[in-house]
Amino acid sequence: MRGIIGIDIGTTHVKTGLFSGEGRLLRLEKAPTPRTYDGWGEVCSPLGLWTEVERQLENIRKNTACRIKGIVVTGMAEAGLIFDRAAGNAATDILLWYDARTESLAGKMNPEEEAEVFSGTGLRDSFKYGIYKFLWLLKEKKIDRERAVWLSVCDYLVWKLTGRIVTDPSFAARTYVYHIGKGCWDLQRIRSFGLEADNFPRAVPSGTIVGETFLEGSGPVPVAIGGHDHVCAAYGMLRHSGAKICDSAGTSETYLGYTERMPEQGFACDSGILYGPWVDEGWFYMANIPSSGHSVEWFRRKLQQRELSYTEMNRHLEQTDPKPTGILYYPYLTGSGSPLYRPDMGASIWGIREDMDIWVVLKGILEGIQYQAAWLLEVMQEAGADTGGGLVCAGGAVRNRTLMQIKADVLNRRIFVPKIHEATLQGAVGLFLRKNGGEDRVDGPELETVYVPNRQRAEEYQAIRKEKYMVLIESLKKLR
């Protein structure tokens, strides 16, 4: 029996999954993403990450009779490091995508300049992008630019496995110096930062085999770079589900759909939507909530005297009154994403009353995330995206039944949850097989649960969102 291994480097966890040639998950290894502090914030040690991936690969190798026929790597996008080309090793720690140390480098363009850059990148300016992390590290670590190469965390892992310095378009696009329409590095923009094309890896199509690694019992194993985790998850969920848009709900939350054609007017900066390269030709449109799951983590880890377990938290949530709380939470802990793009905007919470306990407040936080999601879907529809019908949802958040029902009620649409919870890994493996197996051999996700909106609650939530939530956003825009 042959097997395919998928590796997912996420914000919260590192996962390695063994799949059958038909895309069925056979074994999963999982551990927290190794993080430390460097005086500025959380970072990830390249050595710590590689040690964990090696451990997971070895556990899979020792516990399977499969002959491994391929490895594919996916994961978070903007996280990355500087690679020293001359020394042949990592020159810095990995800066995570939400790292705010680069805030002073972003936001320097006027509206006209940002619109022009958007037309090529599909992105609004943000401190989170790779170019700003690259520039910050070059200056603070005093690294020779001629030796430096910016690698996303997944690019780095592919190098560790194969010795090849490559990336794919979905990772390259999140540097903010890659032209997604032309499908190449934007040399003019790169040079405006005092850099050259050699400071970035060669971009190859998503799913491309770029080299080999050796696994005992399997010999030389082909390794492919898969792509941005949100895009791989969407690829896996949308291919056969019939849904037009999917929700990848993790630390950040991304609503993403596929389009074969670039919008006729080009990528419009004022649409409130971001665009990027799909992993199998075409483009995706996207709107995101950067601090979705991050808001829940903030609540359970920092607002309590002790860190709450998910089991305890979910048990208490299921006992709360199913009616709307009336709380208005604005999930901008790391700045606002779509459609405002205000990195300086902070989170806000309104409507807390004396009779509320912490579980009601937590439910109000979950409601606020979904009010924001409903706004994003409206913006996407106004820009011409097809958001009709149900919503297919995957990620760690789907294990929270109360949250999924709130999502169905606030969005007033059916929420489809696939049976497999590792949608990112399955999507990456499916991409590998499609690009390198000659056909699309992986079935679409089997549904585990369908959450149906409660009509009365949906009407109540809609009234709260339109009459209160959206009204206060106009006031929040004026606050710093």
C-alpha positions in Angstrom: 0.0 0.0 0.0 1.3 3.4 -0.9 1.0 6.5 1.3 1.3 10.3 0.9 2.5 12.5 3.8 1.2 16.0 4.3 2.9 18.4 6.6 1.0 21.5 7.9 2.9 24.2 9.7 0.2 26.1 11.5 0.1 29.0 13.9 -1.0 26.8 16.8 0.1 23.3 15.8 2.5 21.4 13.6 0.8 18.4 12.0 2.0 15.5 9.9 -0.6 13.3 8.3 -0.3 10.0 6.5 -2.9 9.5 3.8 -3.7 6.6 1.5 -3.4 7.0 -2.2 -7.1 7.8 -2.3 -6.7 10.6 0.2 -8.0 8.8 3.4 -6.3 9.9 6.6 -4.5 6.9 8.1 -2.4 8.5 10.9 -2.0 12.0 12.4 0.9 13.3 14.4 0.3 16.7 16.1 2.2 19.0 18.5 2.1 22.7 19.5 4.1 24.9 17.2 7.4 25.5 19.1 7.4 29.2 20.1 9.8 31.3 22.3 10.3 35.0 23.0 13.1 37.1 21.6 12.5 40.4 23.4 10.1 41.7 20.8 7.5 39.0 20.8 6.9 35.4 20.0 9.1 33.7 17.5 9.6 30.1 16.3 13.0 28.5 16.4 14.0 27.0 13.0 15.8 24.2 14.8 12.9 23.6 17.2 10.5 23.4 14.2 12.7 21.0 12.2 13.2 18.8 15.3 9.5 18.5 15.7 8.9 17.7 12.1 11.6 15.1 12.1 10.0 13.5 15.2 6.6 13.3 13.6 8.0 11.9 10.3 9.9 9.2 12.3 6.8 8.3 14.3 4.8 7.8 11.1 7.6 5.9 9.4 7.9 3.5 12.4 4.1 2.9 12.7 3.1 2.2 9.1 3.5 -0.5 6.5 2.9 2.0 3.7 5.6 2.8 1.2 5.8 6.6 1.2 5.4 7.9 -2.4 5.4 11.6 -1.7 5.5 14.4 0.8 3.7 17.8 0.4 4.2 20.8 2.6 1.5 23.5 3.5 1.1 26.0 6.2 0.8 29.6 7.3 1.9 32.2 4.8 3.5 35.4 6.0 5.6 33.7 8.7 9.2 33.4 7.6 12.9 33.9 8.1 16.1 35.0 6.5 18.2 32.2 4.9 21.9 32.8 4.5 22.6 31.6 1.0 26.4 31.6 1.5 26.4 29.7 4.8 23.5 27.4 3.8 21.4 27.8 6.9 18.8 29.9 8.7 20.2 33.2 9.8 17.3 34.3 12.0 14.3 32.9 14.0 11.0 32.6 12.2 8.8 35.7 12.6 5.1 34.7 12.9 2.5 36.2 10.7 0.9 38.3 13.4 4.2 39.8 14.7 3.7 43.5 15.2 7.3 44.6 15.4 7.1 45.8 11.7 4.2 48.2 12.2 6.4 51.3 11.7 7.5 50.0 8.2 4.0 49.7 6.7 1.3 52.3 6.0 3.6 54.8 4.3 1.8 54.8 0.9 -0.8 57.3 -0.1 -4.2 56.0 -1.3 -3.2 56.3 -5.0 0.1 54.4 -4.4 -1.6 51.7 -2.4 -4.3 51.2 -5.2 -1.5 50.8 -7.8 0.3 48.2 -5.7 -3.1 46.4 -5.0 -3.6 46.1 -8.8 -0.6 43.8 -8.9 -0.6 42.1 -5.6 -4.3 41.8 -4.8 -3.4 42.9 -1.2 -4.0 46.0 1.0 -0.9 47.3 2.9 -0.3 45.5 6.2 2.7 45.1 8.6 2.1 41.3 8.4 3.5 40.8 4.9 6.9 39.2 4.3 8.7 42.2 2.8 8.4 44.1 6.1 9.6 41.2 8.1 12.5 40.8 5.7 13.5 44.5 6.0 13.2 44.5 9.8 15.4 41.5 10.2 18.0 42.8 7.7 18.3 46.0 9.7 18.1 44.7 13.3 20.3 41.6 12.7 22.7 43.5 10.4 22.6 40.8 7.7 24.4 41.2 4.4 21.8 41.7 1.8 23.8 39.9 -0.9 23.6 36.7 1.1 20.0 37.0 2.4 17.0 35.2 1.0 13.5 35.5 2.4 11.8 32.2 2.9 8.4 31.5 4.2 8.3 28.9 7.0 7.1 26.3 4.5 9.8 27.3 2.0 12.3 26.7 4.8 10.9 23.3 5.6 11.1 22.3 1.9 14.7 23.4 1.9 15.4 21.2 5.0 13.9 18.2 3.2 15.4 18.7 -0.3 18.1 21.4 -0.2 16.1 23.4 -2.8 15.4 27.1 -2.4 11.9 27.5 -3.8 8.4 28.8 -3.1 5.0 28.7 -4.7 2.8 31.6 -5.9 0.4 31.5 -2.9 3.4 32.0 -0.5 5.2 34.4 -2.8 2.1 36.6 -3.0 2.1 37.2 0.7 5.4 38.9 0.6 3.7 42.0 -1.0 6.3 42.1 -3.8 4.9 39.4 -6.1 2.7 40.3 -9.1 -0.2 37.8 -9.1 -1.5 38.8 -12.6 1.9 38.3 -14.3 2.8 35.4 -12.1 6.3 36.6 -11.2 8.3 38.7 -8.8 7.7 42.4 -9.2 11.3 43.5 -9.8 10.5 47.2 -9.8 8.9 47.0 -6.3 11.7 44.7 -5.0 14.3 47.2 -6.1 12.4 50.1 -4.5 13.3 48.4 -1.2 17.0 48.1 -2.1 16.7 44.4 -2.9 17.1 42.2 -6.0 15.2 39.2 -7.3 18.0 37.0 -5.9 16.8 37.9 -2.4 13.7 35.8 -3.0 13.3 32.1 -3.9 12.3 30.7 -7.3 8.5 30.4 -7.6 7.2 27.2 -9.0 3.5 26.1 -9.5 1.7 24.9 -6.4 2.0 21.1 -6.0 5.3 20.9 -7.9 7.8 18.2 -6.9 11.0 20.2 -6.2 13.3 17.5 -4.9 13.6 14.4 -2.8 14.2 13.4 0.8 15.2 10.0 2.1 13.0 8.0 4.4 14.1 4.7 5.8 12.0 1.9 4.2 10.8 4.1 1.3 14.1 5.3 -0.1 14.2 8.6 -2.0 10.7 10.3 -1.6 9.5 13.2 -3.8 8.7 16.4 -2.0 6.3 19.0 -3.3 5.5 22.5 -2.1 1.7 22.7 -1.6 0.7 26.3 -0.9 -0.9 28.6 1.6 -2.9 26.6 4.2 -6.1 28.6 3.8 -6.0 28.0 0.0 -5.2 24.3 0.3 -8.1 23.9 2.7 -10.4 25.7 0.3 -9.2 23.6 -2.6 -10.0 20.4 -0.7 -13.4 21.6 0.4 -14.7 23.3 -2.7 -13.8 20.8 -5.4 -16.8 18.4 -4.9 -18.9 20.0 -2.2 -21.1 22.2 -4.5 -20.6 25.2 -2.1 -19.4 28.4 -3.7 -17.4 29.7 -0.7 -15.6 28.1 2.3 -14.6 29.2 5.7 -11.3 28.2 7.1 -11.7 28.8 10.8 -8.6 28.7 12.8 -6.5 31.3 14.7 -7.5 33.7 11.9 -10.6 33.1 9.8 -10.7 33.3 6.1 -13.7 33.3 3.8 -12.5 32.2 0.4 -13.9 31.4 -3.0 -12.5 30.4 -6.5 -12.7 32.4 -9.7 -11.4 31.3 -13.1 -11.1 34.9 -14.4 -9.7 38.0 -13.1 -12.4 40.7 -12.5 -13.0 42.7 -15.7 -12.1 45.9 -14.0 -8.9 44.3 -12.5 -8.3 44.0 -8.9 -10.1 47.0 -7.3 -8.5 48.3 -4.1 -11.8 49.7 -2.8 -13.7 46.4 -3.1 -12.8 45.4 0.5 -11.7 42.0 -0.9 -8.2 40.5 -1.3 -7.1 38.3 -4.2 -4.5 35.8 -4.7 -3.3 32.9 -6.9 -5.3 29.7 -6.7 -3.3 26.5 -6.2 -4.6 24.9 -9.4 -4.8 27.8 -11.9 -7.1 30.8 -11.6 -7.5 33.1 -8.6 -9.2 33.2 -5.3 -11.1 36.1 -3.6 -10.8 36.3 0.1 -12.0 38.3 3.1 -10.6 37.6 6.6 -11.0 38.1 10.3 -7.4 38.1 11.6 -8.4 37.7 15.3 -11.2 35.1 15.0 -9.9 32.1 16.9 -7.3 34.3 18.4 -10.1 36.1 20.3 -11.1 32.8 21.9 -7.4 32.1 22.8 -7.1 35.5 24.3 -10.2 34.9 26.4 -9.2 31.4 27.7 -5.5 32.1 28.2 -5.3 35.8 29.3 -8.6 36.8 30.8 -8.8 33.9 33.3 -6.8 33.2 36.4 -6.0 29.8 34.9 -5.9 28.6 31.3 -9.3 27.0 30.4 -9.4 23.7 28.6 -11.5 23.6 25.4 -13.5 20.8 27.0 -14.5 22.9 29.9 -15.1 26.0 27.8 -17.3 24.2 25.3 -19.3 22.4 28.1 -20.2 25.8 29.7 -21.0 27.3 26.3 -23.5 24.6 25.6 -25.3 25.4 28.8 -25.8 29.1 27.9 -29.2 30.5 26.8 -29.5 30.0 23.0 -30.9 33.5 22.6 -28.7 36.4 21.4 -26.8 37.9 24.3 -27.0 41.5 23.0 -23.2 41.9 23.4 -21.4 43.6 20.6 -17.8 42.4 20.2 -15.5 43.8 17.5 -12.7 41.2 16.8 -9.8 43.5 16.1 -7.2 42.3 18.6 -4.5 42.4 15.9 -6.1 45.2 13.9 -9.1 45.0 11.6 -8.9 42.9 8.4 -11.5 42.9 5.6 -12.9 45.3 4.7 -11.4 48.2 6.8 -7.7 47.2 6.9 -6.9 49.3 9.9 -3.9 47.8 11.8 -4.2 50.4 14.4 -7.8 49.6 15.3 -8.3 47.7 18.6 -10.9 45.3 19.7 -14.0 46.6 21.5 -16.8 45.0 23.5 -20.2 46.7 24.2 -23.3 45.8 26.1 -22.0 43.8 29.1 -24.5 43.8 32.0 -24.2 43.0 35.7 -26.2 39.8 35.4 -23.8 38.3 32.8 -21.1 35.7 33.8 -17.9 34.9 31.9 -19.6 32.3 29.7 -22.2 34.8 28.5 -19.4 37.2 27.7 -17.6 34.4 25.8 -20.7 33.7 23.8 -20.9 37.4 23.0 -17.4 37.2 21.7 -18.4 34.3 19.4 -21.5 36.3 18.2 -19.3 39.3 17.4 -17.0 37.3 15.2 -20.0 36.1 13.3 -21.5 39.6 12.9 -18.2 40.5 11.4 -18.4 37.5 9.1 -21.9 38.4 7.9 -20.5 41.9 7.0 -17.7 40.3 5.0 -20.1 38.1 3.0 -22.2 41.1 2.1 -19.1 43.0 0.9 -18.0 40.0 -1.2 -21.4 39.7 -2.8 -21.4 43.4 -3.6 -18.1 43.0 -5.3 -19.5 40.3 -7.6 -18.4 37.2 -5.7 -20.8 34.3 -5.7 -21.6 33.7 -2.0 -25.0 32.1 -2.4 -26.1 28.9 -0.7 -24.5 27.1 2.2 -21.1 27.5 3.7 -18.6 24.7 4.0 -16.5 25.2 7.1 -13.3 23.5 8.4 -10.6 24.2 11.0 -10.3 23.8 14.7 -13.4 25.9 15.4 -15.8 23.3 13.9 -15.4 21.2 17.1 -17.3 23.9 19.0 -20.9 23.0 18.4 -22.2 26.2 20.0 -20.1 28.3 17.8 -21.2 26.5 14.6 -24.9 27.0 15.6 -24.3 30.7 16.3 -22.6 30.9 12.9 -25.7 29.3 11.2 -28.1 31.6 13.1 -26.1 34.9 12.5 -25.3 34.2 8.9 -28.8 32.7 8.3 -27.5 29.9 6.1 -26.7 26.2 6.4 -23.2 25.4 7.7 -21.7 22.2 6.3 -18.9 20.6 8.4 -16.8 17.9 6.6 -16.2 14.6 8.4 -12.4 15.0 8.1 -11.2 17.7 10.4 -7.8 18.1 8.7 -9.0 19.9 5.6 -5.8 21.7 5.0 -3.8 18.5 4.9 -6.3 16.7 2.8 -6.4 19.6 0.3 -2.6 19.6 0.1 -2.5 15.8 -0.5 -5.3 16.1 -3.1 -3.3 18.8 -4.9 -0.2 16.6 -4.8 -2.0 13.6 -6.3 -3.7 15.8 -9.0 -0.5 17.4 -10.1 1.7 14.3 -9.8 -0.6 11.3 -10.0 -2.1 12.1 -13.4 -5.7 12.4 -12.1 -7.8 13.8 -9.3 -8.0 10.7 -7.1 -9.2 12.2 -3.9 -13.0 12.3 -3.2 -14.6 15.4 -1.8 -15.1 15.8 1.9 -17.8 13.6 3.4 -20.2 15.7 5.5 -20.3 15.1 9.3 -22.8 17.7 10.5 -25.1 20.3 8.9 -26.1 23.2 11.2 -29.4 24.7 10.2 -30.3 28.3 11.2 -33.1 28.8 13.7 -35.5 31.1 12.0 -36.5 33.2 15.1 -32.9 33.6 16.3 -31.7 34.4 12.8 -34.2 37.3 12.6 -33.1 38.6 16.1 -29.4 38.4 15.1 -30.1 40.2 11.9 -31.8 43.0 13.7 -29.0 43.4 16.2 -26.4 43.4 13.5 -28.1 46.0 11.3 -29.4 48.3 14.0 -26.5 48.1 16.5 -23.4 46.3 15.3 -23.0 48.1 12.0 -24.0 51.5 13.4 -21.2 51.4 16.0 -18.6 50.5 13.4 -18.8 54.0 12.0 -17.9 55.3 15.5 -15.0 52.9 15.9 -13.5 54.0 12.6 -12.9 57.4 14.3 -11.1 55.9 17.3 -7.3 55.3 17.5 
